[in-house]
Amino acid sequence: MPETASARRAIGLIVPSSNRVVERAAARLLAGTPEIDCCIARVPYGGIVAAGPAAGYRLDPFDTAAMLLEEAGVDTICWNATRGAALGFAADRDLCRRIEDKTGIPAVTTALAALALLRAEPGRRVGLIAQGDEAESLHVTRQFRRGGVDIRDHLWLGITNNLDAADFTGDRLLTEARTLAARSRLDTILVWSTNLSGYAAGLAADPASDPAILDAAEIGINAALISTSARQQR
């Protein structure tokens, strides 16, 4: 008897509209778990942050995306983007509550998952690679430090168009990671954009000599998979 769609597990990812990397990362991570589907919804890259001094997310696009993923019967919804760190993490916590209240589906985010991962391993000597300019890189570094994660050093790639980030190759990214690691004797590099191919840099790295590469997109996907597994076991 054929398996019905509703009998299959699924994660739901919300991504910025100009993202071209999350699908690649998801295909790689899910290659060994054919019983789990991945459903993706998009929100406008330039239209998700509300105006005003206490800016958080503009929630209408997320409500629509979450509703569409609910209709796909996903087990977990993940906001697979890094904006929450720039906003200060509280915005992502509020967003998770909003999605859960609207859909009844557990919600996670890349930013919160990264924060939890790094706080759980305080012995790491972590550096951060940001997509944009120096001010963005420094701001995100400060936000992680306020969240209890000691980012030792940071660098920025100067990419101003989010779509362009997807064309930054894994080899180039690994070169930047090596530069940063050598400069500050780091053992871990956090690639802080889900539209940068951090996973490709990690695949190209030499485990014996290169720093560990933490890819933002994979962090979010893994958080969704962990949540889905926990839900299945209940």
Residue, then its C-alpha position, 0 to 999 in steps of 0.5 A: m500500500p503506498e505511503t500517504a503524504s500525511a504519514r511522512r515526517a517533514i520540516g518546514l523552512i522559511v527563508p528570505s526571498s533571495n536565498r539560493v543556498v538553503e535548498r542545497a544545504a537541506a538536500r545534503l543533510l536530508a540525503g540520508t533520511p529519505e523518509i523526511d520531506c523538506c518544505i520551503a516558504r519564502v518571505p521578502y528579503g527587504g520587507i521583514v523588519a518593522a520600522g521604528p526604534a524598537a524594530g522587530y519583524r513585520l509579522d504579516p509575511f511570516d504569518t502567511a509563510a507559516m500558514l502555507l507550511e501548516e497546510a503542508g503538514v510539517d512537524t517543525i517550522c524553522w526561520n532559516a535566516t540570521r536576522g535574529a542576531a542583528l535584532g537581538f535574539a528576542a525578536d526570534r523568540d517572539l517570532c517562534r511564539r507567534i508561529e506556534d500560537k498561529t499554527g500549533i507547530p513547534a518553531v525554531t530559528t537559526a539564530l536561537a539554535a546557533l546561540a544555544l549551540l555555542r553557549a553549550e560549548p564555551g571552550r570553543r575559540v570562535g570567530l565570525i564571518a559576516q556577509g555585509d560590512e564592518a559595522e554589521s559584523l561588529h554589531v552581530t559580534r556584540q549581540f552574540r557576546r551579550g547573549g553569552v557567547d564570546i566571539r573572539d574575532h570577526l571579519w566581513l565580506g562586503i557583500t551588499n546584495n544578498l543574492d550575490a552571497a550565494d555565488f561566493t564559493g566554498d573555496r573562497l570562504l574557506t580561505e577567509a576562514r583560514t585567515l581569520a583563524a590564523r589571526s586570532r588562533l581560533d578553532t571554530i568559524l561561524v559563517w553567519s549568513t544562510n546564503l553563504s555556502g559555509y557547508a561547502a567550505g566545511l566539506a573542503a576543509d582539512p579536519a586535521s589543520d583547518p578550523a571547524i566551520l559552522d554553517a548557519a543554514e545547516i544549524g537551522i536545518n539541524a535544529a528543525l530535524i532535532s525538533t521533529s525527531a523529539r516530536q515524533q518520539r512523544 
